Amino acid sequence: MILNAEDAQQRALAFKALADPNRLRLLSIVKAGSDGGTCVCDLTEPLDLGQPTVSHHLKILVDAGLLHREKRGTWAYYSLVPGALEQTAGLLASL
């Protein structure tokens, strides 16, 4: 399979999002959290990072299609996009 430029760009976005240790930790915390989503307020302490930094990492994961963001009042809740991790894992196998 030969990737076109658009497919390669999309796949690189997912891999780039996963190439940061803090983002991998965020994914693992959200995955282990409740099905109702994990509040951004619960993500700063485990990573020992400030809220703006955590929000930046979460935005990258949302933009890569790995996390879903839902606003509830003043807080944002994050959950895994169904099948996103499996799809990302299959990206290399499909080359």
N, CA, C and O atoms as a CHARMM CRD file, in Angstrom:
* protein
*
  380
    1    1 MET  N      0.84200  -1.18100   0.00000 PROA 1      0.00000
    2    1 MET  CA     0.00000   0.00000   0.00000 PROA 1      0.00000
    3    1 MET  C      0.88700   1.24300   0.00000 PROA 1      0.00000
    4    1 MET  O      1.77500   1.38800   0.84000 PROA 1      0.00000
    5    2 ILE  N      0.63600   2.11900  -0.93800 PROA 2      0.00000
    6    2 ILE  CA     1.36400   3.38100  -1.01100 PROA 2      0.00000
    7    2 ILE  C      0.44900   4.47800  -0.48800 PROA 2      0.00000
    8    2 ILE  O     -0.66100   4.66600  -0.98600 PROA 2      0.00000
    9    3 LEU  N      0.92500   5.19900   0.51800 PROA 3      0.00000
   10    3 LEU  CA     0.13400   6.27300   1.11800 PROA 3      0.00000
   11    3 LEU  C      0.16400   7.52700   0.25400 PROA 3      0.00000
   12    3 LEU  O      1.20000   7.90400  -0.29400 PROA 3      0.00000
   13    4 ASN  N     -0.99200   8.15600   0.14900 PROA 4      0.00000
   14    4 ASN  CA    -0.97800   9.47400  -0.48700 PROA 4      0.00000
   15    4 ASN  C     -0.60100  10.49400   0.58300 PROA 4      0.00000
   16    4 ASN  O     -0.51800  10.15400   1.76300 PROA 4      0.00000
   17    5 ALA  N     -0.37500  11.72600   0.18400 PROA 5      0.00000
   18    5 ALA  CA     0.11000  12.76000   1.09800 PROA 5      0.00000
   19    5 ALA  C     -0.86900  13.02400   2.24300 PROA 5      0.00000
   20    5 ALA  O     -0.44800  13.22400   3.38300 PROA 5      0.00000
   21    6 GLU  N     -2.15800  13.02500   1.95000 PROA 6      0.00000
   22    6 GLU  CA    -3.16700  13.30200   2.98100 PROA 6      0.00000
   23    6 GLU  C     -3.21600  12.19300   4.03000 PROA 6      0.00000
   24    6 GLU  O     -3.28500  12.47200   5.22700 PROA 6      0.00000
   25    7 ASP  N     -3.18200  10.93100   3.58300 PROA 7      0.00000
   26    7 ASP  CA    -3.18400   9.80900   4.52400 PROA 7      0.00000
   27    7 ASP  C     -1.92800   9.80900   5.38500 PROA 7      0.00000
   28    7 ASP  O     -1.99200   9.54700   6.58600 PROA 7      0.00000
   29    8 ALA  N     -0.79400  10.10200   4.77300 PROA 8      0.00000
   30    8 ALA  CA     0.46300  10.14100   5.52000 PROA 8      0.00000
   31    8 ALA  C      0.42400  11.24700   6.57000 PROA 8      0.00000
   32    8 ALA  O      0.89900  11.06000   7.69000 PROA 8      0.00000
   33    9 GLN  N     -0.13500  12.38900   6.21400 PROA 9      0.00000
   34    9 GLN  CA    -0.24000  13.51000   7.15000 PROA 9      0.00000
   35    9 GLN  C     -1.12300  13.13900   8.34000 PROA 9      0.00000
   36    9 GLN  O     -0.77500  13.43600   9.48400 PROA 9      0.00000
   37   10 GLN  N     -2.25400  12.49800   8.08300 PROA 10     0.00000
   38   10 GLN  CA    -3.17000  12.11200   9.15600 PROA 10     0.00000
   39   10 GLN  C     -2.53200  11.08000  10.08100 PROA 10     0.00000
   40   10 GLN  O     -2.67300  11.16700  11.30100 PROA 10     0.00000
   41   11 ARG  N     -1.84200  10.11900   9.51300 PROA 11     0.00000
   42   11 ARG  CA    -1.18400   9.09500  10.33700 PROA 11     0.00000
   43   11 ARG  C     -0.05500   9.69800  11.15700 PROA 11     0.00000
   44   11 ARG  O      0.13400   9.33600  12.31800 PROA 11     0.00000
   45   12 ALA  N      0.68900  10.60800  10.56400 PROA 12     0.00000
   46   12 ALA  CA     1.77700  11.26100  11.29100 PROA 12     0.00000
   47   12 ALA  C      1.24100  12.07600  12.46100 PROA 12     0.00000
   48   12 ALA  O      1.89500  12.16700  13.49900 PROA 12     0.00000
   49   13 LEU  N      0.06400  12.66800  12.30800 PROA 13     0.00000
   50   13 LEU  CA    -0.55300  13.44100  13.38100 PROA 13     0.00000
   51   13 LEU  C     -0.81800  12.54900  14.59800 PROA 13     0.00000
   52   13 LEU  O     -0.56200  12.95300  15.73300 PROA 13     0.00000
   53   14 ALA  N     -1.32000  11.36600  14.36800 PROA 14     0.00000
   54   14 ALA  CA    -1.59000  10.43000  15.46500 PROA 14     0.00000
   55   14 ALA  C     -0.28900   9.99600  16.13100 PROA 14     0.00000
   56   14 ALA  O     -0.20200   9.96800  17.35800 PROA 14     0.00000
   57   15 PHE  N      0.71400   9.66000  15.34100 PROA 15     0.00000
   58   15 PHE  CA     1.98000   9.22000  15.91800 PROA 15     0.00000
   59   15 PHE  C      2.68400  10.34800  16.65800 PROA 15     0.00000
   60   15 PHE  O      3.30400  10.11900  17.69700 PROA 15     0.00000
   61   16 LYS  N      2.59500  11.55000  16.13500 PROA 16     0.00000
   62   16 LYS  CA     3.19300  12.70000  16.80900 PROA 16     0.00000
   63   16 LYS  C      2.51600  12.92800  18.15600 PROA 16     0.00000
   64   16 LYS  O      3.18000  13.25300  19.13900 PROA 16     0.00000
   65   17 ALA  N      1.20800  12.75900  18.20200 PROA 17     0.00000
   66   17 ALA  CA     0.47700  12.92400  19.45900 PROA 17     0.00000
   67   17 ALA  C      0.92700  11.89500  20.48800 PROA 17     0.00000
   68   17 ALA  O      0.95300  12.18800  21.68400 PROA 17     0.00000
   69   18 LEU  N      1.27700  10.70900  20.04500 PROA 18     0.00000
   70   18 LEU  CA     1.67900   9.63400  20.95400 PROA 18     0.00000
   71   18 LEU  C      3.16100   9.69800  21.32400 PROA 18     0.00000
   72   18 LEU  O      3.61400   8.94000  22.18100 PROA 18     0.00000
   73   19 ALA  N      3.91000  10.58000  20.69600 PROA 19     0.00000
   74   19 ALA  CA     5.35700  10.62500  20.88100 PROA 19     0.00000
   75   19 ALA  C      5.79500  11.41500  22.10900 PROA 19     0.00000
   76   19 ALA  O      6.98000  11.70900  22.26200 PROA 19     0.00000
   77   20 ASP  N      4.87000  11.75700  22.97100 PROA 20     0.00000
   78   20 ASP  CA     5.19900  12.52800  24.16400 PROA 20     0.00000
   79   20 ASP  C      4.81600  11.71500  25.40200 PROA 20     0.00000
   80   20 ASP  O      3.69200  11.21800  25.48300 PROA 20     0.00000
   81   21 PRO  N      5.72700  11.57100  26.36700 PROA 21     0.00000
   82   21 PRO  CA     5.42000  10.77000  27.56100 PROA 21     0.00000
   83   21 PRO  C      4.22500  11.29400  28.35200 PROA 21     0.00000
   84   21 PRO  O      3.45100  10.49600  28.88200 PROA 21     0.00000
   85   22 ASN  N      4.05500  12.60100  28.44400 PROA 22     0.00000
   86   22 ASN  CA     2.91100  13.15100  29.17400 PROA 22     0.00000
   87   22 ASN  C      1.59700  12.81600  28.48900 PROA 22     0.00000
   88   22 ASN  O      0.60100  12.54200  29.15800 PROA 22     0.00000
   89   23 ARG  N      1.58500  12.83700  27.16600 PROA 23     0.00000
   90   23 ARG  CA     0.35500  12.49800  26.45000 PROA 23     0.00000
   91   23 ARG  C      0.03800  11.01100  26.58100 PROA 23     0.00000
   92   23 ARG  O     -1.13100  10.63800  26.67200 PROA 23     0.00000
   93   24 LEU  N      1.05600  10.16300  26.59200 PROA 24     0.00000
   94   24 LEU  CA     0.81200   8.73500  26.82500 PROA 24     0.00000
   95   24 LEU  C      0.23800   8.51300  28.21900 PROA 24     0.00000
   96   24 LEU  O     -0.66100   7.69100  28.40200 PROA 24     0.00000
   97   25 ARG  N      0.75200   9.23800  29.19000 PROA 25     0.00000
   98   25 ARG  CA     0.21300   9.11200  30.54800 PROA 25     0.00000
   99   25 ARG  C     -1.22700   9.60900  30.60900 PROA 25     0.00000
  100   25 ARG  O     -2.06800   8.99200  31.26100 PROA 25     0.00000
  101   26 LEU  N     -1.51500  10.71600  29.93700 PROA 26     0.00000
  102   26 LEU  CA    -2.88800  11.22100  29.90300 PROA 26     0.00000
  103   26 LEU  C     -3.83600  10.18800  29.30800 PROA 26     0.00000
  104   26 LEU  O     -4.91900   9.95300  29.84500 PROA 26     0.00000
  105   27 LEU  N     -3.43400   9.57300  28.20400 PROA 27     0.00000
  106   27 LEU  CA    -4.27100   8.53100  27.59500 PROA 27     0.00000
  107   27 LEU  C     -4.52000   7.38900  28.57000 PROA 27     0.00000
  108   27 LEU  O     -5.63900   6.88500  28.66400 PROA 27     0.00000
  109   28 SER  N     -3.49300   6.98000  29.29100 PROA 28     0.00000
  110   28 SER  CA    -3.66400   5.85800  30.21800 PROA 28     0.00000
  111   28 SER  C     -4.58500   6.23800  31.37000 PROA 28     0.00000
  112   28 SER  O     -5.37500   5.40900  31.82300 PROA 28     0.00000
  113   29 ILE  N     -4.49700   7.47700  31.85300 PROA 29     0.00000
  114   29 ILE  CA    -5.36600   7.92400  32.94200 PROA 29     0.00000
  115   29 ILE  C     -6.81400   8.00000  32.47800 PROA 29     0.00000
  116   29 ILE  O     -7.72200   7.55300  33.17900 PROA 29     0.00000
  117   30 VAL  N     -7.02600   8.56600  31.29700 PROA 30     0.00000
  118   30 VAL  CA    -8.38600   8.67500  30.76400 PROA 30     0.00000
  119   30 VAL  C     -8.95300   7.28900  30.49900 PROA 30     0.00000
  120   30 VAL  O    -10.12200   7.03100  30.78600 PROA 30     0.00000
  121   31 LYS  N     -8.13800   6.39800  29.95600 PROA 31     0.00000
  122   31 LYS  CA    -8.60700   5.03800  29.67300 PROA 31     0.00000
  123   31 LYS  C     -9.01000   4.31900  30.96000 PROA 31     0.00000
  124   31 LYS  O     -9.99000   3.57400  30.97300 PROA 31     0.00000
  125   32 ALA  N     -8.26000   4.53700  32.03800 PROA 32     0.00000
  126   32 ALA  CA    -8.55600   3.88200  33.31500 PROA 32     0.00000
  127   32 ALA  C     -9.70900   4.54800  34.05700 PROA 32     0.00000
  128   32 ALA  O    -10.23200   3.98700  35.01900 PROA 32     0.00000
  129   33 GLY  N    -10.10800   5.73800  33.62000 PROA 33     0.00000
  130   33 GLY  CA   -11.16500   6.48000  34.29800 PROA 33     0.00000
  131   33 GLY  C    -12.54900   5.92400  34.01400 PROA 33     0.00000
  132   33 GLY  O    -12.70700   4.88800  33.36800 PROA 33     0.00000
  133   34 SER  N    -13.53500   6.63500  34.51000 PROA 34     0.00000
  134   34 SER  CA   -14.92200   6.18800  34.34300 PROA 34     0.00000
  135   34 SER  C    -15.38600   6.35200  32.90500 PROA 34     0.00000
  136   34 SER  O    -14.79900   7.10700  32.12900 PROA 34     0.00000
  137   35 ASP  N    -16.44500   5.63500  32.56400 PROA 35     0.00000
  138   35 ASP  CA   -17.00900   5.72300  31.21900 PROA 35     0.00000
  139   35 ASP  C    -17.61600   7.09600  30.95100 PROA 35     0.00000
  140   35 ASP  O    -17.79600   7.48000  29.79500 PROA 35     0.00000
  141   36 GLY  N    -17.93100   7.83100  32.00600 PROA 36     0.00000
  142   36 GLY  CA   -18.51200   9.16100  31.86100 PROA 36     0.00000
  143   36 GLY  C    -17.50200  10.23400  31.52300 PROA 36     0.00000
  144   36 GLY  O    -17.87200  11.38900  31.31500 PROA 36     0.00000
  145   37 GLY  N    -16.23400   9.87400  31.46600 PROA 37     0.00000
  146   37 GLY  CA   -15.19400  10.82000  31.13500 PROA 37     0.00000
  147   37 GLY  C    -14.39600  11.22400  32.36100 PROA 37     0.00000
  148   37 GLY  O    -14.84000  11.05600  33.49700 PROA 37     0.00000
  149   38 THR  N    -13.23000  11.75100  32.11300 PROA 38     0.00000
  150   38 THR  CA   -12.33500  12.19700  33.17200 PROA 38     0.00000
  151   38 THR  C    -12.22600  13.70800  33.11000 PROA 38     0.00000
  152   38 THR  O    -11.94800  14.28100  32.05600 PROA 38     0.00000
  153   39 CYS  N    -12.44800  14.34500  34.24600 PROA 39     0.00000
  154   39 CYS  CA   -12.40600  15.80200  34.32600 PROA 39     0.00000
  155   39 CYS  C    -10.96100  16.28600  34.20400 PROA 39     0.00000
  156   39 CYS  O    -10.03900  15.68600  34.75500 PROA 39     0.00000
  157   40 VAL  N    -10.79000  17.37400  33.47500 PROA 40     0.00000
  158   40 VAL  CA    -9.46100  17.96100  33.35800 PROA 40     0.00000
  159   40 VAL  C     -8.91500  18.31900  34.74000 PROA 40     0.00000
  160   40 VAL  O     -7.70200  18.32500  34.94400 PROA 40     0.00000
  161   41 CYS  N     -9.79100  18.61100  35.67200 PROA 41     0.00000
  162   41 CYS  CA    -9.37700  18.95700  37.03000 PROA 41     0.00000
  163   41 CYS  C     -8.69800  17.78400  37.73200 PROA 41     0.00000
  164   41 CYS  O     -7.96900  17.99100  38.70200 PROA 41     0.00000
  165   42 ASP  N     -8.91900  16.56700  37.26500 PROA 42     0.00000
  166   42 ASP  CA    -8.31800  15.38300  37.85800 PROA 42     0.00000
  167   42 ASP  C     -7.03500  14.94500  37.15100 PROA 42     0.00000
  168   42 ASP  O     -6.44400  13.92600  37.51000 PROA 42     0.00000
  169   43 LEU  N     -6.60700  15.70700  36.15500 PROA 43     0.00000
  170   43 LEU  CA    -5.45600  15.29300  35.35600 PROA 43     0.00000
  171   43 LEU  C     -4.17400  16.04700  35.66900 PROA 43     0.00000
  172   43 LEU  O     -3.09300  15.60400  35.28100 PROA 43     0.00000
  173   44 THR  N     -4.26700  17.16300  36.35300 PROA 44     0.00000
  174   44 THR  CA    -3.06900  17.96200  36.60800 PROA 44     0.00000
  175   44 THR  C     -2.18700  17.34400  37.69000 PROA 44     0.00000
  176   44 THR  O     -0.96700  17.28400  37.53800 PROA 44     0.00000
  177   45 GLU  N     -2.79400  16.88800  38.77100 PROA 45     0.00000
  178   45 GLU  CA    -2.01100  16.35300  39.89500 PROA 45     0.00000
  179   45 GLU  C     -1.20800  15.10900  39.53400 PROA 45     0.00000
  180   45 GLU  O     -0.02400  15.05000  39.86600 PROA 45     0.00000
  181   46 PRO  N     -1.79400  14.10900  38.87100 PROA 46     0.00000
  182   46 PRO  CA    -1.00100  12.90500  38.56700 PROA 46     0.00000
  183   46 PRO  C      0.21400  13.19200  37.68100 PROA 46     0.00000
  184   46 PRO  O      1.22100  12.49000  37.76500 PROA 46     0.00000
  185   47 LEU  N      0.12400  14.21500  36.83700 PROA 47     0.00000
  186   47 LEU  CA     1.23700  14.53600  35.95000 PROA 47     0.00000
  187   47 LEU  C      2.17100  15.58600  36.54700 PROA 47     0.00000
  188   47 LEU  O      3.25800  15.82400  36.02100 PROA 47     0.00000
  189   48 ASP  N      1.74800  16.21000  37.63800 PROA 48     0.00000
  190   48 ASP  CA     2.52100  17.27400  38.26900 PROA 48     0.00000
  191   48 ASP  C      2.82900  18.38800  37.25500 PROA 48     0.00000
  192   48 ASP  O      3.94200  18.90800  37.17900 PROA 48     0.00000
  193   49 LEU  N      1.80100  18.72300  36.48900 PROA 49     0.00000
  194   49 LEU  CA     1.89500  19.78700  35.48300 PROA 49     0.00000
  195   49 LEU  C      0.79100  20.79700  35.73700 PROA 49     0.00000
  196   49 LEU  O     -0.23200  20.47300  36.34000 PROA 49     0.00000
  197   50 GLY  N      1.00000  22.00400  35.28100 PROA 50     0.00000
  198   50 GLY  CA    -0.02100  23.02700  35.40600 PROA 50     0.00000
  199   50 GLY  C     -1.18700  22.77500  34.46300 PROA 50     0.00000
  200   50 GLY  O     -1.05700  22.05500  33.47300 PROA 50     0.00000
  201   51 GLN  N     -2.32500  23.37700  34.78100 PROA 51     0.00000
  202   51 GLN  CA    -3.52900  23.18800  33.97600 PROA 51     0.00000
  203   51 GLN  C     -3.34200  23.64600  32.52200 PROA 51     0.00000
  204   51 GLN  O     -3.82200  22.96100  31.61800 PROA 51     0.00000
  205   52 PRO  N     -2.66700  24.77500  32.25700 PROA 52     0.00000
  206   52 PRO  CA    -2.48600  25.15700  30.84600 PROA 52     0.00000
  207   52 PRO  C     -1.67500  24.12700  30.04400 PROA 52     0.00000
  208   52 PRO  O     -1.96600  23.88000  28.87400 PROA 52     0.00000
  209   53 THR  N     -0.66700  23.53600  30.67300 PROA 53     0.00000
  210   53 THR  CA     0.15300  22.53200  29.98200 PROA 53     0.00000
  211   53 THR  C     -0.65500  21.26900  29.71800 PROA 53     0.00000
  212   53 THR  O     -0.58500  20.69700  28.63000 PROA 53     0.00000
  213   54 VAL  N     -1.41600  20.83700  30.70800 PROA 54     0.00000
  214   54 VAL  CA    -2.25600  19.65400  30.53800 PROA 54     0.00000
  215   54 VAL  C     -3.29100  19.90900  29.44000 PROA 54     0.00000
  216   54 VAL  O     -3.53000  19.04300  28.59900 PROA 54     0.00000
  217   55 SER  N     -3.89400  21.07400  29.44600 PROA 55     0.00000
  218   55 SER  CA    -4.88600  21.41100  28.40900 PROA 55     0.00000
  219   55 SER  C     -4.25900  21.40900  27.02400 PROA 55     0.00000
  220   55 SER  O     -4.89600  20.98400  26.06000 PROA 55     0.00000
  221   56 HSD  N     -3.03100  21.87400  26.91000 PROA 56     0.00000
  222   56 HSD  CA    -2.31700  21.85600  25.62000 PROA 56     0.00000
  223   56 HSD  C     -2.14700  20.41700  25.12500 PROA 56     0.00000
  224   56 HSD  O     -2.41700  20.11800  23.96200 PROA 56     0.00000
  225   57 HSD  N     -1.69700  19.53400  26.01600 PROA 57     0.00000
  226   57 HSD  CA    -1.51400  18.13000  25.63500 PROA 57     0.00000
  227   57 HSD  C     -2.84900  17.47700  25.26600 PROA 57     0.00000
  228   57 HSD  O     -2.92300  16.69700  24.31700 PROA 57     0.00000
  229   58 LEU  N     -3.89500  17.79800  26.01800 PROA 58     0.00000
  230   58 LEU  CA    -5.21000  17.23600  25.72100 PROA 58     0.00000
  231   58 LEU  C     -5.71800  17.70500  24.35700 PROA 58     0.00000
  232   58 LEU  O     -6.32600  16.92700  23.62200 PROA 58     0.00000
  233   59 LYS  N     -5.47200  18.96400  24.01900 PROA 59     0.00000
  234   59 LYS  CA    -5.89400  19.48800  22.70900 PROA 59     0.00000
  235   59 LYS  C     -5.21800  18.71300  21.57700 PROA 59     0.00000
  236   59 LYS  O     -5.85100  18.39800  20.56900 PROA 59     0.00000
  237   60 ILE  N     -3.95400  18.41400  21.74600 PROA 60     0.00000
  238   60 ILE  CA    -3.23600  17.63900  20.72400 PROA 60     0.00000
  239   60 ILE  C     -3.85200  16.25000  20.57000 PROA 60     0.00000
  240   60 ILE  O     -4.00200  15.76100  19.45000 PROA 60     0.00000
  241   61 LEU  N     -4.20900  15.61600  21.67900 PROA 61     0.00000
  242   61 LEU  CA    -4.83000  14.29600  21.62000 PROA 61     0.00000
  243   61 LEU  C     -6.22700  14.35100  21.00400 PROA 61     0.00000
  244   61 LEU  O     -6.63100  13.42400  20.30200 PROA 61     0.00000
  245   62 VAL  N     -6.96300  15.42500  21.26100 PROA 62     0.00000
  246   62 VAL  CA    -8.29100  15.60300  20.64700 PROA 62     0.00000
  247   62 VAL  C     -8.12200  15.83000  19.14300 PROA 62     0.00000
  248   62 VAL  O     -8.82000  15.21300  18.33900 PROA 62     0.00000
  249   63 ASP  N     -7.19700  16.71300  18.76700 PROA 63     0.00000
  250   63 ASP  CA    -6.96700  17.01200  17.34300 PROA 63     0.00000
  251   63 ASP  C     -6.50800  15.78100  16.56600 PROA 63     0.00000
  252   63 ASP  O     -6.77500  15.66400  15.36900 PROA 63     0.00000
  253   64 ALA  N     -5.82500  14.87000  17.24000 PROA 64     0.00000
  254   64 ALA  CA    -5.35700  13.63400  16.59600 PROA 64     0.00000
  255   64 ALA  C     -6.45900  12.58200  16.51500 PROA 64     0.00000
  256   64 ALA  O     -6.25900  11.52200  15.92300 PROA 64     0.00000
  257   65 GLY  N     -7.62200  12.86700  17.10600 PROA 65     0.00000
  258   65 GLY  CA    -8.74100  11.94000  17.03500 PROA 65     0.00000
  259   65 GLY  C     -8.69300  10.82800  18.07100 PROA 65     0.00000
  260   65 GLY  O     -9.38800   9.82200  17.93000 PROA 65     0.00000
  261   66 LEU  N     -7.87900  10.99700  19.11300 PROA 66     0.00000
  262   66 LEU  CA    -7.75000   9.95800  20.12400 PROA 66     0.00000
  263   66 LEU  C     -8.68200  10.18200  21.31600 PROA 66     0.00000
  264   66 LEU  O     -9.16300   9.22300  21.91900 PROA 66     0.00000
  265   67 LEU  N     -8.93100  11.43300  21.65000 PROA 67     0.00000
  266   67 LEU  CA    -9.80700  11.76100  22.77000 PROA 67     0.00000
  267   67 LEU  C    -10.97900  12.60400  22.29800 PROA 67     0.00000
  268   67 LEU  O    -10.89700  13.32900  21.30700 PROA 67     0.00000
  269   68 HSD  N    -12.06300  12.48500  23.03500 PROA 68     0.00000
  270   68 HSD  CA   -13.26100  13.29500  22.81800 PROA 68     0.00000
  271   68 HSD  C    -13.37300  14.25600  24.00100 PROA 68     0.00000
  272   68 HSD  O    -13.14400  13.85700  25.14300 PROA 68     0.00000
  273   69 ARG  N    -13.72000  15.50800  23.74000 PROA 69     0.00000
  274   69 ARG  CA   -13.86200  16.52200  24.78100 PROA 69     0.00000
  275   69 ARG  C    -15.32700  16.91900  24.88900 PROA 69     0.00000
  276   69 ARG  O    -15.98600  17.20100  23.88800 PROA 69     0.00000
  277   70 GLU  N    -15.82600  16.93500  26.12800 PROA 70     0.00000
  278   70 GLU  CA   -17.20300  17.36200  26.38000 PROA 70     0.00000
  279   70 GLU  C    -17.18900  18.41000  27.47700 PROA 70     0.00000
  280   70 GLU  O    -16.64200  18.17600  28.55500 PROA 70     0.00000
  281   71 LYS  N    -17.78400  19.55900  27.21100 PROA 71     0.00000
  282   71 LYS  CA   -17.85900  20.64600  28.18600 PROA 71     0.00000
  283   71 LYS  C    -19.07700  20.43600  29.08000 PROA 71     0.00000
  284   71 LYS  O    -20.19300  20.26100  28.59300 PROA 71     0.00000
  285   72 ARG  N    -18.85000  20.45600  30.39800 PROA 72     0.00000
  286   72 ARG  CA   -19.93600  20.34300  31.37800 PROA 72     0.00000
  287   72 ARG  C    -19.76600  21.47400  32.38100 PROA 72     0.00000
  288   72 ARG  O    -18.92000  21.40300  33.27200 PROA 72     0.00000
  289   73 GLY  N    -20.56100  22.50000  32.23300 PROA 73     0.00000
  290   73 GLY  CA   -20.42100  23.67000  33.09000 PROA 73     0.00000
  291   73 GLY  C    -19.09200  24.34200  32.81900 PROA 73     0.00000
  292   73 GLY  O    -18.79200  24.69800  31.67900 PROA 73     0.00000
  293   74 THR  N    -18.29400  24.51800  33.85800 PROA 74     0.00000
  294   74 THR  CA   -16.99800  25.17300  33.67900 PROA 74     0.00000
  295   74 THR  C    -15.86800  24.18400  33.42300 PROA 74     0.00000
  296   74 THR  O    -14.73900  24.59600  33.15900 PROA 74     0.00000
  297   75 TRP  N    -16.15200  22.89200  33.49600 PROA 75     0.00000
  298   75 TRP  CA   -15.11300  21.87700  33.33900 PROA 75     0.00000
  299   75 TRP  C    -15.24900  21.13600  32.01800 PROA 75     0.00000
  300   75 TRP  O    -16.33800  21.02600  31.45600 PROA 75     0.00000
  301   76 ALA  N    -14.12800  20.63700  31.54200 PROA 76     0.00000
  302   76 ALA  CA   -14.10900  19.78900  30.35300 PROA 76     0.00000
  303   76 ALA  C    -13.82400  18.35800  30.79400 PROA 76     0.00000
  304   76 ALA  O    -12.98200  18.11800  31.66000 PROA 76     0.00000
  305   77 TYR  N    -14.52800  17.42500  30.19600 PROA 77     0.00000
  306   77 TYR  CA   -14.34400  16.00400  30.47700 PROA 77     0.00000
  307   77 TYR  C    -13.83800  15.31900  29.21300 PROA 77     0.00000
  308   77 TYR  O    -14.27200  15.62700  28.10300 PROA 77     0.00000
  309   78 TYR  N    -12.92500  14.39700  29.40400 PROA 78     0.00000
  310   78 TYR  CA   -12.29100  13.71700  28.27800 PROA 78     0.00000
  311   78 TYR  C    -12.55400  12.22400  28.34700 PROA 78     0.00000
  312   78 TYR  O    -12.54700  11.62000  29.42000 PROA 78     0.00000
  313   79 SER  N    -12.78400  11.64500  27.18200 PROA 79     0.00000
  314   79 SER  CA   -12.96800  10.20000  27.06800 PROA 79     0.00000
  315   79 SER  C    -12.29400   9.73600  25.78200 PROA 79     0.00000
  316   79 SER  O    -12.06100  10.52300  24.86500 PROA 79     0.00000
  317   80 LEU  N    -11.98600   8.44700  25.73500 PROA 80     0.00000
  318   80 LEU  CA   -11.37700   7.88400  24.52500 PROA 80     0.00000
  319   80 LEU  C    -12.40100   7.84800  23.40100 PROA 80     0.00000
  320   80 LEU  O    -13.57300   7.54700  23.63000 PROA 80     0.00000
  321   81 VAL  N    -11.97000   8.14600  22.22100 PROA 81     0.00000
  322   81 VAL  CA   -12.81700   7.96500  21.04500 PROA 81     0.00000
  323   81 VAL  C    -12.89300   6.44900  20.81800 PROA 81     0.00000
  324   81 VAL  O    -11.86000   5.79100  20.69400 PROA 81     0.00000
  325   82 PRO  N    -14.10700   5.89500  20.76500 PROA 82     0.00000
  326   82 PRO  CA   -14.22600   4.44000  20.58800 PROA 82     0.00000
  327   82 PRO  C    -13.44000   3.93900  19.37000 PROA 82     0.00000
  328   82 PRO  O    -13.60700   4.44200  18.25900 PROA 82     0.00000
  329   83 GLY  N    -12.59400   2.95400  19.59800 PROA 83     0.00000
  330   83 GLY  CA   -11.81100   2.34100  18.52600 PROA 83     0.00000
  331   83 GLY  C    -10.57100   3.10900  18.10700 PROA 83     0.00000
  332   83 GLY  O     -9.81800   2.63000  17.25900 PROA 83     0.00000
  333   84 ALA  N    -10.33400   4.28700  18.67500 PROA 84     0.00000
  334   84 ALA  CA    -9.20900   5.12600  18.22500 PROA 84     0.00000
  335   84 ALA  C     -7.86100   4.47900  18.51600 PROA 84     0.00000
  336   84 ALA  O     -6.95900   4.52600  17.68000 PROA 84     0.00000
  337   85 LEU  N     -7.71700   3.88000  19.68400 PROA 85     0.00000
  338   85 LEU  CA    -6.43300   3.25600  20.01000 PROA 85     0.00000
  339   85 LEU  C     -6.17300   2.04200  19.12700 PROA 85     0.00000
  340   85 LEU  O     -5.05200   1.82800  18.66600 PROA 85     0.00000
  341   86 GLU  N     -7.20700   1.25400  18.89800 PROA 86     0.00000
  342   86 GLU  CA    -7.04200   0.08400  18.03200 PROA 86     0.00000
  343   86 GLU  C     -6.73000   0.50200  16.59400 PROA 86     0.00000
  344   86 GLU  O     -5.90200  -0.11600  15.92500 PROA 86     0.00000
  345   87 GLN  N     -7.39500   1.54800  16.13200 PROA 87     0.00000
  346   87 GLN  CA    -7.15500   2.04200  14.78100 PROA 87     0.00000
  347   87 GLN  C     -5.71400   2.56400  14.64900 PROA 87     0.00000
  348   87 GLN  O     -5.03100   2.30300  13.65900 PROA 87     0.00000
  349   88 THR  N     -5.28300   3.29300  15.65400 PROA 88     0.00000
  350   88 THR  CA    -3.91800   3.82800  15.62800 PROA 88     0.00000
  351   88 THR  C     -2.89800   2.69900  15.65600 PROA 88     0.00000
  352   88 THR  O     -1.89100   2.75200  14.94900 PROA 88     0.00000
  353   89 ALA  N     -3.15400   1.67700  16.46800 PROA 89     0.00000
  354   89 ALA  CA    -2.25300   0.53000  16.52800 PROA 89     0.00000
  355   89 ALA  C     -2.17300  -0.17400  15.17200 PROA 89     0.00000
  356   89 ALA  O     -1.12800  -0.71600  14.81300 PROA 89     0.00000
  357   90 GLY  N     -3.26200  -0.16500  14.42800 PROA 90     0.00000
  358   90 GLY  CA    -3.28800  -0.81600  13.12300 PROA 90     0.00000
  359   90 GLY  C     -2.68000   0.00500  11.99400 PROA 90     0.00000
  360   90 GLY  O     -2.52600  -0.50300  10.88300 PROA 90     0.00000
  361   91 LEU  N     -2.33300   1.25500  12.25100 PROA 91     0.00000
  362   91 LEU  CA    -1.80000   2.10900  11.18800 PROA 91     0.00000
  363   91 LEU  C     -0.49700   1.57200  10.60000 PROA 91     0.00000
  364   91 LEU  O     -0.31400   1.57100   9.38300 PROA 91     0.00000
  365   92 LEU  N      0.39400   1.12400  11.45300 PROA 92     0.00000
  366   92 LEU  CA     1.66100   0.59100  10.94300 PROA 92     0.00000
  367   92 LEU  C      1.46000  -0.74000  10.24000 PROA 92     0.00000
  368   92 LEU  O      2.11400  -1.02200   9.23600 PROA 92     0.00000
  369   93 ALA  N      0.56200  -1.55300  10.76400 PROA 93     0.00000
  370   93 ALA  CA     0.34100  -2.87200  10.16600 PROA 93     0.00000
  371   93 ALA  C     -0.22500  -2.76100   8.75600 PROA 93     0.00000
  372   93 ALA  O     -0.05400  -3.66600   7.94000 PROA 93     0.00000
  373   94 SER  N     -0.89500  -1.65800   8.47500 PROA 94     0.00000
  374   94 SER  CA    -1.53500  -1.52100   7.16000 PROA 94     0.00000
  375   94 SER  C     -0.57600  -1.00700   6.08200 PROA 94     0.00000
  376   94 SER  O     -0.96700  -0.88000   4.92200 PROA 94     0.00000
  377   95 LEU  N      0.65400  -0.71500   6.44600 PROA 95     0.00000
  378   95 LEU  CA     1.60400  -0.22100   5.43200 PROA 95     0.00000
  379   95 LEU  C      2.09100  -1.32000   4.53900 PROA 95     0.00000
  380   95 LEU  O      2.89200  -1.07300   3.63800 PROA 95     0.00000
